[in-house]
Amino acid sequence: QNGVMSGLMQMLLLKVSAHITEQLGMAPGGEFREAFKEASKVPFCKFHLGDRPIPVTFKRAIAALSFWQKVKLAWGLCFLSDPISKDDVEKCKQKDLLEQMMAEMIGEFPDLHRTIVSERDIYLTYMLKQAAKQIELPRASENEPRKYIPAVVVGVVGMGHVPGIEKNWNSDLKIQEIMSVPPPSASSKIFKFILKASVFGLLGYSCYRIGHRTVQFVLSMPATQSYLQRLTEVPQQ
């Protein structure tokens, strides 16, 4: 539905999520589920999913990577088996260690960091600012002056996005550019064609082999041989 590369990347990230869940005994994203539960307890509270849609992020991230970067990333995700403890998670909450991890990601995959982190910092900031706009009170008549009250907003975001949100908060943000999905590159088109050709080729060869063996098996059956023998004897009579 979202493209071959996006689908493969989603499968690999689900594998990573399953690995983390197995190691820690709990699924990632618990803070967001808890926020949803708490919001449902507050009268007149509106709940917004403020992150950029996953298909847009995936497609932009994949388009930003070269072929070899995609292979390197996929290889790393496929063979991710490092043990993760709750102590490791607590260490990641330390600002210095978090910044170090972000710096390592920037050094190894700068384009991936831009699409996965920096662009989403902008999107999250934009959505929070939209939610934080003052609320206009209803007026009895058009002649009555407009009155506003401040909005009360609770934003729940990943720790890695906090510095970017603080940095972008006072900027004039436009999200049209980071919402566009670039057309697939020539290399991705070639890879997609080779993958499809390989799948259909293997499927066709499998069907041929199964059909060939089935025919041989049917012909070797005594009942089939007897029937064929009777057919050859009819013209002779």
Disulfide bonds with the S-S distance in Angstrom:
none
